[in-house]
Amino acid sequence: MTTVGIVGGGIIGLAIGWRCARLGLDVTVYDGQPAKASAVAAGMLAPTTETHPGERALRRLLGDSARRWPAFAAQLGGDVGYREEGTLLVAVTDDDLAEVRRLCARATTGTYPLAAAQLRDREPALSPRVRGGAFAPGDRQVDPRRVLAALQARVKVEPRQVSDVSTIDADIVVIAAGAATASLTGLPIRPVKGQTVRLRAPRPPVRHVIRGFVRSRSVYVVPRDDGELIIGATEEERGADTTVTAGGVLDLLRPASELLPGIAEYEVTEVVAGLRPGTPDNAPYLGVLHDNVIVAAGHHRNGVLLAPVTADAIATLVATGVPPAEITPFRPTRGVLCA
């Protein structure tokens, strides 16, 4: 039986391990530190609203993975917080509304413009000062912490810090260590700090994910069924620093409170920072690096969304030696992906 050693116990590494085990492979996941990025993530599954100009190949991969999420969640079983209400894009100023329209113009899935009154009909808690926005019905959400728990119950995890790939005794080694992948592989993956704030409301104040544009600042508010609200997230180029800062919290709560004034009365339950694995072109590295070493890292803001397609493709690559077509643009030996 082929043995597979996976370095990294976040959602990506665990999902690959689960899919490999389902193919009958002998899998061990090595996880020497908490899954920082996965545990901090809000869980937006947003192929419509989380890409930038020039990222056509990445948008295709995001859309592919989004279509796999319903089956992925169902196969995990239990309640992983998968919800389908969609995202409201909400603008506070005319300039913000122009940014919403630009984002919608490049979206690969349908978006629908909404006037301010239509937004407030959907979400009465929104401020009366919002100018307008749009609805992205194809966006979803999931609770990453519940997903992590479900995956951890399905794979063998060894609490071991790996600093040298050659110490892994396995036929095939998969490096899925997030930002730590750089030191293991030499790939240009950098840590991008993100801070999030979690609040507790007496009852869920909104049903949709809210992606707000507030005087050129972007913020998202993700509701849970139990009244929890996750507000995020900053993007800070500060190396491996995970310090929670007053400035980061203000950058989240100020625009969020302009969108939803009622949050000022909610309990703060957690403020946390994590490290996203960024790459020069914002796209992940997926495929064979050399010999028996495969890489699945660099997912930046989209690790949770890309978990199903990454897990399926890497498990297929491990089992057959052939990379599926959907990941060939993202090979680790590529140059900068620009189309």
Disulfide bonds with the S-S distance in Angstrom:
none
